[in-house]
Amino acid sequence: MKPATVVPHNNQTGRWVTILRAQWQLQPQDGVQRFCIGNMNRFVDIYTGKGQQLAQLGSDGITAVPAVAQFHPTMDWVAAGTASGKLCLWM
């Protein structure tokens, strides 16, 4: 098998950061597949299933890598957690 799309992403997390993992979601209202994943620059990236970047979520208050990110199952929200114990929510 060959990948249909390749999205370059720095996932070299180092010693104290959880491994970055993409979380997939299918938008039922428009049928768009998308995924969210944290990055080493302290942002959460949102991509379509075809590799197009939709958003880069961040804030001055994020002082650590948001390694764990998740879509809300029914709302247009994204939550991300950091190793420093912060939970960030974008609505």
N, C-alpha and C positions, 0 to 999 in steps of 0.2 A: 504494500500500500504506500502511496505517496500522499503527503499532506496537501489539502486543497488550498490552505492559506498558512503562511508563516508570519508570526508577529514577533519581531525582535524585542526581547525584554530582559533586563538585567535581573537575574534571580540569584545572584551570588550574595547570600545574606550574611554569612559570617557566623561567628560563634554564639552570639546572644539573641539572635533574631529567629523567629519561627520561619520555616520554609514558606515562601510565597506560593499560594495556590489559587488558581482561577476558580471562580464560582460562576456557573452558568445559569442563565434564565431565558426562558422563551416568553416573550411578551404576547399574551393571548389576544390582546386587542389589535395588534398589527402583525403578528406572526414573526417578529424580528428576534433572532437569537442574539444574545449579548452576554458578555462576561465582565466581571470586575476583578481586579487584582491590584494589590499594593505594589509600590515600587520603592526603591532605595532612596529616592529623593523626598520621601515623606508625603507622597500623594497616593491617591487611589485612581487608577486608570479604568475607564469604561470603554470597551471595544465591541463592535458588532462581530458576529460569527465569521464575517468575511475579512476581518482585520482592520476595519476603519475605526479610528479613535473617535468616540463620541464626546468624551469629557475627561478632564483631569481634575479630581476633587482634592482640595487641600485647605489649609488654614494656618494662620500664624500660631495657633494654639497647639498644633501637632509637633511635638518635640522628639518623637521617635517614629520609626518605620511602622506604618499601619499594615502589619504582616497578614492579618486575618480580616477579610472583607466579605460581606454577604449582602445580597439583595433582600428586601422585604418580600414575602411571598405574594402580597396583593397590592401593596402601595408602591409608588415610585420613590422609594427610599433606599439608601445604601448606608450600612453601618460598618465600621472598621474598628478593630482593637489594636492597641500597641502593647509592647512588652512593659511599658511604664505604667500600665494599668488604666489608660484612658480609653474610653469608647467614644468614637466620633460618629455623628449621625448627620447625613445630608438628606434634606427633604425637598 
